[in-house]
Amino acid sequence: MAHIIPIRGSAVRAVCAPDTEGTLAFSAVHGHRRAYRITGKGPAVLLIHGIGATSAHWEDCIETLARRHTVIAPDLLGHGDSAKPRADYSVAAYANGLRDLLGVLGVERVTLVGHSFGGGVAMQFAYQFPERVDRLVLISTGGVGRQVTPVLRAATLPGAGLALGLLKVPGARLQVAAVIRALQLLDTGLGLDAVDLVNLVDALPDQNSRNAFTRTLRAVVDWRGQVVTMLDRCYLAQGVPTLLVWGDRDSVLPIAHAHIAHRAMPGSRLEIFPGAGHFPHHADPARFIRVLEEFIATTTPSDWSVEQWRELLRTGRPEEPHAQAAEREYREASERSAT
């Protein structure tokens, strides 16, 4: 059953009463309803889902993580049970919204865990609010290269919202199921991810939801591919413990992006899940939780300072071979995507 968590004080303890079921809570932020799950006790972990998903995306992880951490899993604005206004759905706006939700909850610092678009939001949050970040965990993250599945590129075209609505028609669902089955029999990467991708459509029950989905997607993708990159400023995450997680059969964002991001973020860890697609934490949740908890336990939270930040900005991106290689690969990927 959903419940309301009142705004009380500034300490995490004042707002994070244990909720072992991880049921939805609601708070108003800037007059818009924000839904979220909050449970557990300890250092805070913020779980950020991708486009079209909801906080339920993390249901395989929340209960276990809550044994040692305060786990916060919001429905991003325009998703799930959060409000769906005509609004700004850019990654920067989402980072601002999460900062403000954490303010409502009295949570000062978090380990950020973001999947796909949520990974891009996590990186943007770390860029805008580095003093509030303990660690970064990026799962099949967006914002590395232009390459992205043609399915999402097509979803940005005019009329895509109508097509999403037609997918909910019973007859269309049967056809989609047949296509998914064929892709799975052919053992394609898209076959691995197809069920999860269709579930995202199922999470769009009405026109407002579909409009919010389309606005969010168009903020980061167009018909040629991804339109934003984190590579030009991810050097600013230097000193922030960073874990990259990817499936080696990702059909949405290719595994090559994992290696590009790893080279562009010196000191980062890279965990590749063999045989997994775009949702490695769903393919093997036990392994994902084990990797995540080990990463948190063996790293020290980022010790950000304004002096270090200024020095990094003045110095700019390192002119080291790995940085040059990452930039070259991004440029080459962009050129391929544009043709």
Salt bridges, closest charged atoms under 4 A:
ASP100 OD2 - HIS30 NE2 2.66
ASP100 OD1 - ARG99 NE 2.48
ASP134 OD1 - ARG109 NE 2.65
ASP187 OD1 - ARG249 NH1 3.15
ASP196 OD1 - HIS282 ND1 3.32
ASP202 OD2 - ARG173 NH2 3.10
ASP222 OD2 - ARG224 NH2 3.90
ASP232 OD1 - ARG233 NE 3.20
ASP250 OD2 - HIS278 ND1 2.84
GLU271 OE1 - ARG287 NH2 3.04
GLU293 OE2 - ARG68 NH1 3.35
GLU294 OE1 - ARG269 NH1 3.32
GLU320 OE1 - HIS322 NE2 2.63
GLU327 OE1 - ARG317 NH1 2.94
GLU329 OE2 - ARG263 NH2 2.48
